[in-house]
């Protein structure tokens, strides 16, 4: 799969055609403080540290939100146009802090271009479902994390109640927001689908310890009592053990 070509088409050529207004727009506006998107949840469950890596960083939005929690911030993405945008925004917004940000081009289906035990934290938000070799990526994230470091992962939840109902009636659930699939890839480029149980098993199979499970979305503070059924997105926080077993 030519990821660079696909995502340059989506972002560099601006061919993403998203849905219009979200459901229950008036209610969401009224209860804005309870509308936790993927970035809000990430900020809530991440701890400050020295170095952080955001894989699939896009235009660097998440790293900019986390800049006060980390000393060095690294972003990795396959699309050159997204990285240029990320660098330009950091330069425009944080002139004196540019050296703290590092944006690197790379494909997540090969080894990560970093030393062992290099990062305190890794974020992987709305990315894992796009990557072909997810076992390699999880193994590589484990390698580049220091012992005691952790990864925060977010993926769409194929077991969300709405999707279960769709399947019951023979309809294919759509887990991405774009609807022009023919131009930008089937289901927005999503090639993997996860439940909470399988997501946890994926990381546990590579040596991680799952420390927290959550979800995001409108009123997710209440829906989180059963995120695997009631949340459209799934989050886990998984730690590399502090004491490694040889």
Backbone as a ProteinNet text record, in pm:
[ID]
protein_1_A
[PRIMARY]
XXXXXXXXXXXXXXXXXXXXXXXXXXXXXXXXXXXXXXXXXXXXXXXXXXXXXXXXXXXXXXXXXXXXXXXXXXXXXXXXXXXXXXXXXXXXXXXXXXXXXXXXXXXXXXXXXXXXXXXXXXXXXXXXXXXXXXXXXXXXXXXXXXXXXXXXXXXXXXXXXXXXXXXXXXXXXXXXXXXXXXXXXXXXXXXXXXXXXXXXXXXXXXXXXXXXXXXXXXXXXXXXXXXXXXXXXXXXXXXXXXXXXX
[TERTIARY]
83.8	0	87.9	57.5	133.7	68.6	108.9	48.8	72	193.5	225.8	132.1	111.3	23.2	-119.5	-167.7	-304.3	-326.7	-236.5	-258.4	-221.7	-134.4	-111.6	-236.7	-306.7	-431.7	-536.1	-543.2	-643.2	-615.4	-491.6	-460	-388.1	-287.7	-213.8	-300	-389.8	-478.4	-617.7	-636.8	-764.1	-885.3	-873.9	-983.5	-1075.5	-1051.3	-1140.1	-1274.5	-1379.3	-1514.7	-1586.6	-1589.5	-1647.5	-1799.1	-1860.8	-2003.4	-2026.1	-2149.6	-2179.7	-2188.1	-2299	-2311	-2319.6	-2262.6	-2279.4	-2422.8	-2461.3	-2595.5	-2617.1	-2742.1	-2779.5	-2693.1	-2670.7	-2579.7	-2619.6	-2750.2	-2794.6	-2766.7	-2794.5	-2770.6	-2621.6	-2541.1	-2396.2	-2340	-2394.9	-2348	-2384.5	-2503.6	-2550.8	-2468.7	-2431.2	-2356.5	-2211.6	-2151.3	-2017.6	-1914.3	-1925.9	-1825.1	-1829.9	-1937.9	-1948.5	-1922.2	-1879.2	-1850.2	-1699.2	-1650	-1507	-1460.8	-1384.1	-1330.7	-1202.4	-1143.5	-1025.6	-909.1	-896.5	-784.5	-808.2	-933.9	-967.7	-934.8	-974.5	-948.4	-798.9	-726.7	-581.6	-514.6	-552.8	-496.2	-525.5	-643.6	-684.2	-603.3	-563.1	-500.2	-348.5	-293.2	-148.9	-77.4	40.2	120.7	239.6	284.3	400.3	525.9	620.3	744.4	849.8	953.5	1063.8	1039.1	1023.5	1004.5	874.4	804	682.5	690.2	636.1	625.2	478.2	435	300.3	314.6	271.8	281.6	157.2	180.2	70.4	27.9	124.5	101.5	22.1	9.9	-64.1	-3.4	-85.6	-36.3	17.8	36.8	97.8	3.7	-127.1	-225.2	-211.2	-202.6	-194.1	-65.3	45.4	171.8	167.8	100.7	88.5	5.5	-96.2	-178	-100.2	-2.8	71.4	206.7	233.9	367.9	412.5	318.1	355.1	377.3	352.1	368.5	499.6	567.7	688.8	799.6	922.8	1038.4	1069	1065.2	1090	969.3	927.7	808.9	843.5	811.2	842.8	713.8	707.3	594	642.8	576.1	612.3	490.9	508.7	397.4	452.7	368.9	411.4	388.5	304.1	265.5	349.6	434.1	518.6	438.4	322.7	243.2	195.5	163	119	234.4	353.4	470	509.2	499.2	528.1	431.1	305.5	203.9	233.5	274.6	307.1	422.4	526.4	643	606.9	526.4	488	404.1	312.8	227.3	308	402.7	487.6	571.5	624.3	706.8	625.9	500.4	414.7	368.5	340.2	280.3	382	492.5	588.3	730.1	759.1	886.8	1005.3	999.4	1113.6	1121.3	1016	1012.8	1026.5	1056.2	1068.9	1165.4	1282.4	1376.4	1319.3	1213.9	1155.2	1073.5	1032.9	949.4	1034.4	1010.1	1083.1	982.4	972.8	878.6	956.8	924.7	1003.4	911.1	954.2	877.3	910.9	808.9	833.8	709.1	729.5	621.4	607.8	487.4	466.7	467.9	481.6	492.9	637.2	730.7	871.3	918.4	1041.6	1094.2	1092.5	1060.5	1060.3	1204	1230.1	1366.9	1415.9	1406.6	1447.5	1522.1	1603	1679.2	1588.6	1636.2	1564.5	1547.8	1435.5	1413.2	1426.8	1379.6	1402.6	1290.4	1167.1	1051.9	987.9	931.8	853.6	708.3	659.9	520	506.2	406.9	373.3	222.7	178.6	36.8	15.1	-97.3	-132.4	-283.8	-324.7	-465.1	-522.8	-624.3	-689.7	-589.6	-497.7	-391	-384	-395.2	-370.9	-458.7	-581.9	-673.9	-630.2	-533.5	-483.8	-358.3	-292.8	-160.5	-174.6	-100.7	-111.2	-58	67.4	130.5	122.3	8.2	-11.7	74	106.8	192.2	332.6	384.9	516.3	514.4	410.8	404.4	399.7	318.7	310	443.2	506.5	638	740.9	736.3	829.8	802.9	677	645.1	698.1	686.9	741.8	893.3	960.1	1106.2	1153.9	1088.3	1138.6	1092	1000.8	960.4	1060.5	1084.8	1167.3	1085.7	1149.1	1074	991.1	863.6	773.9	702.6	746.5	679.4	546.7	468.3	334.2	291.2	191.9	133.8	-15.1	-66.9	-210.5	-261.5	-357.8	-409.4	-557.3	-599	-741.7	-774.7	-883.3	-930.6	-1083.5	-1144.3	-1290.5	-1332.6	-1452.6	-1505.1	-1608.2	-1571.1	-1662.8	-1778.6	-1763.4	-1869.7	-1960.6	-1947.4	-2036.1	-2181.2	-2270.1	-2410.6	-2470.3	-2442.9	-2496.5	-2449.7	-2322.1	-2269.1	-2328.3	-2354.1	-2416.4	-2554.9	-2628.7	-2762.7	-2752.9	-2656.1	-2637.9	-2612.3	-2523.6	-2492.9	-2614	-2693.3	-2814	-2907.7	-2909.5	-2997	-2922.9	-2803.2	-2729.7	-2660.2	-2635.7	-2568.3	-2424.4	-2333.9	-2192.6	-2165.5	-2114.2	-2081.4	-1970.7	-1982.1	-1880.4	-1807.1	-1676.9	-1601.6	-1516	-1522	-1450.9	-1553.2	-1507.3	-1599.6	-1614	-1508.2	-1527	-1622.1	-1692.7	-1783.7	-1745.3	-1644.6	-1602.9	-1493.8	-1532.7	-1436.2	-1360.2	-1426.5	-1361.5	-1238.8	-1242.3	-1128.7	-1021.1	-1059.8	-960.3	-944.8	-998.2	-976.9	-1100	-1120.2	-1235.4	-1245	-1361.2	-1385.4	-1277.8	-1242.4	-1144	-1004.3	-979.1	-847.4	-836.9	-948.7	-946.7	-938.8	-839.1	-821.6	-827.7	-840.2	-854.6	-972	-1035.7	-1148.9	-1126.3	-1158.1	-1124	-1243.5	-1241.4	-1323.4	-1228	-1281.4	-1194.6	-1110.1	-1171	-1099.4	-983.1	-1007.9	-902.6	-793.4	-830.3	-730.4	-636.4	-691.9	-609.5	-520.6	-576	-498.1	-381.7	-401.9	-294.9	-175.3	-199.1	-88.6	-30.7	-114.7	-65.1	21.7	-9.1	69.3	212.5	235.5	369.5	437.1	380	444.7	391.7	295.4	240	144.2	129.2	30.7	-76.7	-200.3	-308.6	-347.5	-333.8	-356.8	-490.2	-544.7	-670.4	-744.9	-878.8	-966	-1068.8	-1100.3	-1192.6	-1254.9	-1334.7	-1394.3	-1405.3	-1441.1	-1460.8	-1595.3	-1632.4	-1758	-1851.4	-1967.1	-2066.9	-2120.4	-2114.9	-2159.2	-2080.5	-1957	-1878.2	-1847.4	-1855.8	-1836	-1936.2	-2054.7	-2157.1	-2151.2	-2116.9	-2113.8	-1993.3	-1896.4	-1773.6	-1789.4	-1907.2	-1925.5	-1925.2	-1946.4	-1941.3	-1895.1	-1768.9	-1722.3	-1724.5	-1704.9	-1700.7	-1834.4	-1942.5	-2074.8	-2126.1	-2097.8	-2163.9	-2080.4	-1951.3	-1865.2	-1823.8	-1825.6	-1786.2	-1637.1	-1557.4	-1411.7	-1364.2	-1255.2	-1195.6	-1058.1	-1027.4	-895.4	-839.6	-710.4	-640.8	-508.9	-466.4	-334.9	-257.6	-148.6	-74.6	71.1	122	254.8	355.2	475.9	588.8	634.1	645	679	807.6	806.8	924.5	1041.1	1009.8	1112.6	1089.5	1183.2	1167.9	1212.6	1134.2	1166.9	1241.2	1361.5	1443.1	1404.5
-119.8	0	125.7	219.6	343.5	448	447.4	538.1	683.9	714.6	853.4	907.4	828.8	871.4	890	796	801.9	925.9	951.9	1062.2	1197.1	1198.1	1322.6	1359.6	1258.3	1283.9	1338.4	1278.7	1321.4	1461.8	1486	1612.2	1711.8	1665.2	1756.1	1813.4	1729.4	1773.8	1808.5	1801.9	1841	1770.2	1637.1	1562.2	1497	1521.9	1468.7	1539.9	1462.8	1519.8	1464.1	1541.6	1495.6	1514.7	1443.3	1462.6	1605.3	1650	1787.6	1798.3	1844.8	1865.9	1733.2	1728.2	1608.6	1597.4	1477.2	1456.3	1535.4	1577.7	1647.2	1771.6	1849.5	1963.8	2062.4	2094	2190.1	2142.4	2014.3	1957.1	1951.7	1918.6	1912.1	2049.3	2152.3	2288.2	2329.3	2290.9	2324.3	2252.6	2127.2	2045.8	2026.2	2135.3	2129.3	2068.1	2098.2	2048.4	1896.7	1834.4	1689.1	1622.8	1703.7	1650.1	1630.3	1514.4	1487	1423.4	1499.8	1440.5	1364.4	1307.6	1221.7	1296.6	1425.6	1501.7	1538.2	1564.7	1592.7	1473	1354	1233	1207	1226.2	1205.8	1295.1	1422.4	1515.2	1470.9	1413.5	1373.8	1256.5	1165	1041.4	1038.7	1145.7	1146.2	1215.6	1165.3	1221.2	1298.1	1403.2	1479.6	1392.2	1431.1	1355.3	1430.5	1358.8	1419.8	1425	1305.5	1298.7	1227.7	1281.6	1218.1	1204.4	1094.7	1071.5	1057.1	1132.7	1115.8	1051.1	924	855.1	887.3	923.1	971.9	1109.5	1198.8	1327.4	1427.4	1405.6	1500.7	1639.9	1739.9	1878.1	1917.8	1819.2	1846.6	1902	1893.7	1953.9	1898.8	1766.2	1707.1	1746.8	1747.7	1786.4	1930.6	2016.1	2155.4	2165	2080.7	2080.5	2027.1	1940.6	1875.9	1941.4	2053.9	2111.9	2150.3	2180.5	2218.7	2098.2	1979	1858.5	1784.4	1821.1	1749.8	1845.9	1801.2	1883.7	1875.7	1753.4	1732.5	1664	1713.4	1660.6	1616.2	1490.8	1433	1391.2	1421.3	1378.6	1302.1	1190	1106.5	1093	1119.4	1106.6	1072.2	1007.5	963.8	1070	1170	1268.8	1396.2	1426.1	1546.3	1675.3	1684.4	1807.5	1832.2	1725.2	1738.9	1784.5	1732.3	1770	1915.1	1958.2	2099.2	2190.1	2149.8	2227.7	2231.9	2117.2	2109.7	2203.5	2202.3	2287.5	2435.4	2468.4	2608	2660.2	2577.3	2620.8	2640.8	2550.9	2566.5	2693.2	2717.6	2837.1	2964.6	2962.3	3080.8	3104.1	2994.3	3007.1	3014.3	2942.1	2930.1	2955.2	3076	3109.8	3065.2	3091.3	3060	2913.2	2835.4	2696.2	2596.4	2645.5	2559.6	2442.9	2463.2	2351.1	2233.7	2255.5	2146.7	2051.3	2095.8	2016.9	1953.1	1826.1	1753.5	1676	1708.2	1640.9	1561.8	1433	1340	1261.3	1243.9	1163.8	1015.9	931.5	789.4	706.4	581.6	485.9	395.6	381.6	303.4	153.2	109.6	-33.1	-80.3	5.5	-33.8	8.3	-24.8	8	158.2	196.3	337.7	389.5	509.6	563.4	625.4	548.7	598.8	490	532.3	439.7	366.8	256.2	183.6	271.8	253.9	318.8	471.4	531.5	673.7	763.2	713.7	798.8	763.7	867	847.7	815.3	863.9	842.1	842.2	768.7	765.2	780.2	860.4	869.4	816.3	747.6	691.2	708.5	823.4	864.9	861.1	776.1	761.5	721	631.5	591.2	439.7	364.3	220	149.2	195.9	133.2	151.7	242.1	267.9	187.4	129.4	68.1	-79.3	-121.4	-260.1	-358	-341.2	-436.8	-382.9	-404.9	-348.2	-417.8	-545.1	-613.6	-553	-522.9	-459.6	-323	-244	-110.6	-118.3	-207	-219.7	-268.4	-363.1	-411.2	-298.6	-213.8	-102.5	4.1	28.6	125.1	74.7	-54.3	-114.5	-92.8	-113.7	-101.3	39.4	140.7	277	342.8	279.1	330.8	289	376.6	338.8	247.7	164.7	85.8	178.4	148.6	234.6	336.8	351	440.6	381.6	461.8	415	470.1	404.1	446.9	470.7	575.8	604.8	580.7	490.7	449	481.6	531	551.6	493.8	416.7	357	361.7	352.1	337.7	203.9	200.6	81.1	12.6	-98.8	-168.3	-232.6	-247.2	-306.7	-201.1	-76.2	30.9	-9.4	24.6	-17.9	16.3	137.2	180.6	89.7	46.8	-40.8	-181.2	-225.8	-357.6	-359.8	-251.1	-242.7	-240	-166.4	-161.1	-300	-375	-509.9	-601.5	-582.3	-663.4	-648.3	-526.4	-500.2	-509.7	-570.2	-594.9	-474.4	-370.6	-250.6	-247.7	-203.1	-196	-73	-89.9	26.9	110.8	242.3	334	390.6	362.5	405.3	529	583.8	707.5	817.3	941.7	1051.8	1083.6	1069.5	1099.8	1000.6	1047.8	958.5	939	1010.9	993.2	886.3	762.7	653.4	628.5	642.5	609.4	695.9	819.7	909.4	893.1	863.6	869.8	737.2	626.5	496.8	445	314.6	248.9	281.2	325.2	366.4	462.8	557.8	659.2	605.6	483.6	423.2	330.3	304.2	211.2	67.6	-6.3	-144.2	-244.9	-195.8	-283	-235.2	-327.8	-295.7	-361	-288.1	-332.5	-332.1	-428.7	-424	-395.2	-362	-334.1	-456.7	-573	-695.1	-722.2	-710.4	-738.4	-632.1	-508.2	-402	-428.1	-466.5	-498.3	-619.6	-721.8	-842.2	-811.7	-720.3	-682.1	-628.1	-538.8	-478.8	-574.5	-652.8	-751.4	-856.9	-888.5	-989.2	-943.5	-813.6	-759.6	-715.4	-753.7	-728.2	-611.9	-537.1	-423.1	-467.8	-380.7	-398.8	-291.5	-331.9	-235.3	-177.5	-44.8	22.7	96.4	134.8	210.5	187.9	189	174.8	286.9	341.5	453.3	465.2	570.4	601.3	751.7	797.3	940.5	962.9	1090.5	1122.6	1202.2	1233.8	1313.3	1237.3	1300.3	1242.2	1115.7	1107.3	986.8	972.5	1084.2	1074.3	978.4	969	876.9	742.5	745.1	622.4	534.7	592.2	518.5	404.8	389.2	273.7	145.2	156.8	40.8	87.5	133.7	193.3	98.4	-31.4	-126.3	-138.9	-94.2	-97.2	42.8	140.4	269.7	381.7	358.9	463.8	431.3	532.6	513.2	495.1	548.1	533.7	464.8	390.4	321.1	378.3	392	433	326.5	302	228.8	300.7	288.9	334.3	210.9	181.2	57.4	90	24.6	55.6	-54.3	-10.5	-104.1	-132.1	-257.9	-288.4	-217.7	-174.2	-107	-203	-327.2	-430.7	-531.4	-538.5	-624	-765.1	-862.4	-1003.8	-1054.3	-1104.4	-1151.5	-1294
0	0	0	-88.5	-96.4	-5.7	121.7	219.2	181.5	137.8	106.8	-1.2	-105.6	-214	-165.9	-81.4	-30.6	55	149.9	242	182.1	82.5	9.7	-69.7	-119.9	-191.6	-94.6	25.9	122.8	175.7	216.3	284.4	195.3	120.4	34.4	-76.8	-131.1	-238.8	-187.8	-56.2	7.3	-53	-68.2	-127.7	-24.5	103.3	206	200.3	188.3	189.7	310.9	420.4	546	548.3	641.1	664.3	712.8	711.5	752.5	903.8	956.9	1100.9	1176.8	1298.9	1381.7	1431.1	1473.8	1525.1	1654.6	1678.7	1801.9	1824.6	1717.7	1725.3	1834.2	1845.3	1945.6	2086.3	2111.6	2243.8	2274.9	2175.3	2195.9	2230.9	2167.6	2195.5	2336.4	2380.6	2514.7	2621.4	2593.4	2689.9	2645.5	2598.5	2540.1	2634.9	2764.1	2858.6	2874.3	2828.6	2834.8	2699.5	2601.5	2469	2458.3	2500.2	2506.5	2376.6	2296.2	2174.5	2205.4	2103.2	2122.9	2186.3	2157.7	2212.4	2358.5	2393	2532.8	2620.7	2576.3	2654.1	2663.8	2554.5	2556.1	2659.6	2662.4	2760.6	2902.9	2923.4	3058.5	3110.9	3023.6	3072.9	3052.4	2997	2973.8	3089.6	3123.4	3232.2	3176.3	3243.6	3197.1	3194.6	3109.7	3100	3021.5	2982.1	2909	2759.5	2698.1	2553.3	2519.2	2420.3	2370.8	2219	2168	2024.1	1988.2	1887.7	1832.8	1696.1	1683.7	1555.4	1473.4	1346.2	1264.6	1311.2	1325.4	1393.4	1310.8	1179.1	1096.7	1102.1	1129.1	1133.2	1270.2	1359.1	1489.2	1594.2	1570.6	1662	1804.3	1818.1	1951.7	2022.5	1952.1	2015.3	2063.7	1989.4	2034	2161.3	2173	2294.5	2415.3	2389.7	2498.4	2524.8	2462.4	2467.5	2608.7	2698.2	2833.7	2925.1	2874.4	2955.9	2927.8	2817.3	2778.8	2738.3	2756.4	2721.8	2572.8	2518.2	2375.6	2313.8	2197.1	2131.8	1989.6	1957.7	1827.9	1757.2	1628.3	1547.5	1426.5	1395.4	1281	1190.8	1061.5	967.1	830	748.1	615.3	509	538.4	438.5	450.1	351.8	358	374.1	310.8	320	462.5	535.3	674.6	762.7	737.4	817.2	791.8	666.4	636.6	711.6	712.7	783.7	933.1	989.3	1131.4	1166.6	1085.9	1111	1100	1001	981	1097.2	1147.6	1258.6	1385.7	1412.6	1530.6	1518.3	1400.3	1378.3	1397.6	1351.1	1363.2	1507.2	1580.2	1713.2	1826.2	1811	1922.3	1872.3	1836.5	1774.4	1859.3	1990	2076.7	2114.7	2085.8	2127.9	2012.8	1895	1777.5	1800	1865.1	1883.2	1963	2039.7	2118.1	2031.8	1915	1825.5	1715.4	1691	1586.7	1502.3	1373.8	1284.9	1180	1170.7	1090.3	998	873.6	778.7	797.2	802.5	819.8	798.4	758.2	733.7	855.8	908.3	1030.2	1006.1	881.9	851.7	846	886.4	898.7	1037.4	1070.7	1202.9	1227.8	1350	1386.1	1391.6	1341.2	1332.7	1462.9	1571.8	1702.7	1779	1875.5	1958.8	2057.2	2109.8	2214.4	2338.1	2407.9	2538	2531.4	2423.9	2399.1	2452.1	2453.2	2485.4	2619.8	2682.2	2804.6	2772.5	2658.7	2620.9	2469.5	2422.3	2280.1	2267.6	2172.4	2140.9	1999.1	1981.9	1851.9	1837.8	1789.4	1790.8	1649.3	1628.7	1498.1	1391	1425.4	1333.4	1315.1	1423.3	1418.9	1315.4	1298.2	1203.4	1058.4	1034.4	899.2	866.2	966.4	948.3	911.1	810.1	763.6	868.2	910.2	1002.6	1145.8	1209.7	1343.5	1448.8	1427.8	1524.6	1524.6	1407.8	1399.8	1467.1	1442.9	1501.9	1654.3	1709.7	1855.2	1912.7	1843.6	1886.1	1885.5	1783.3	1772.9	1879.6	1909.8	2015.6	2149.7	2171.7	2293.9	2298.5	2187	2181.4	2214.5	2158.5	2174.3	2304.2	2377.1	2508.1	2615.3	2708.3	2823.2	2914.1	2997.4	3096	3185.9	3200.2	3275.6	3188.3	3063.9	2971.5	2925.1	2858.4	2822.4	2687	2630.9	2504.8	2525	2462.7	2462.6	2320.9	2308.7	2178.9	2168.7	2051.3	2024.2	1887.5	1882.2	1756.9	1755	1636.4	1631.4	1691.5	1746.6	1813.1	1724.2	1660.9	1571	1647.8	1781.2	1863.4	1925.7	1884.2	1928.8	1900	1991.6	1980.4	1844.3	1794.7	1665.5	1552.3	1559.1	1454.7	1464.9	1585.2	1602.2	1539	1558.4	1499.6	1346.9	1293.1	1148.1	1091.2	1155.2	1108.5	1118.8	1222.9	1240.6	1121.5	1064	950.5	816.6	819.6	696.1	637.2	718.4	670.4	720.6	635	670.4	756.1	878.6	960.9	896.4	908.6	858.7	979	990.5	1108.2	1082.5	961.5	930.9	903.8	903.9	876.5	728.2	644.3	502	434.7	333.1	262.7	115.3	65.6	-73.5	-82.9	-53.6	-44.3	-173.1	-284.9	-411.6	-435.7	-388.5	-409	-302.3	-179	-70	6	-47.5	16.5	87.1	80.6	140.9	289.8	331.9	471	520.1	434.9	473.5	492.6	444.4	460.9	580.3	650.2	763.7	712.6	760	715.2	830.6	954.2	1070.5	1155.7	1225.2	1311.3	1447.1	1553.7	1688.3	1782.9	1874.4	1994.2	2109.8	2226.9	2341	2376.5	2374.1	2411.9	2316.9	2186.7	2089.5	2092.6	2116.3	2126.1	2243.4	2355.8	2473.2	2446.3	2382.5	2351.9	2259.2	2163.9	2072.3	2149.2	2243	2317.3	2421.5	2483.2	2579.8	2511.7	2387	2314.6	2289.1	2293.1	2271.2	2400.2	2514.7	2643.4	2723.3	2670.3	2743	2853.6	2953.9	3060.2	3043.2	3020.7	3001.8	3137.5	3150.8	3277.9	3285	3170.8	3171.4	3040.9	3051	2935.2	2940.6	2824.4	2822.1	2683.5	2667.2	2538.4	2525.4	2407.2	2386.5	2319.9	2304.7	2239.1	2328.2	2274	2344.1	2465.8	2582.6	2709.7	2746.8	2700.2	2729.5	2878.3	2954.6	3099.2	3162	3102	3151.3	3078.3	2950.5	2871.6	2903.8	2977.5	3005	3104.7	3161.1	3249.3	3167	3034.3	2945.2	2806.9	2794.1	2667.9	2549.7	2572.5	2461.3	2389.5	2453.5	2391.2	2358.3	2445	2436.7	2375.2	2349	2294.1	2150.7	2065.6	1927.1	1909.3	2004	2001.3	2128.4	2116.1	2229.5	2260.6	2388.3	2435	2528.7	2517	2622.9	2652.1	2775.8	2817.1	2857.9	2785.2	2806.9	2841	2944.6	2996.5	2962.4	2931.2	2921.6	3064.9	3105.3	3245.6	3290	3416.9	3471.8	3487.8	3523.7	3536.8	3425.5	3330.9	3215.3	3248	3201.7	3222.9	3101.8	3122.5	3009.4	2970.1
[MASK]
++++++++++++++++++++++++++++++++++++++++++++++++++++++++++++++++++++++++++++++++++++++++++++++++++++++++++++++++++++++++++++++++++++++++++++++++++++++++++++++++++++++++++++++++++++++++++++++++++++++++++++++++++++++++++++++++++++++++++++++++++++++

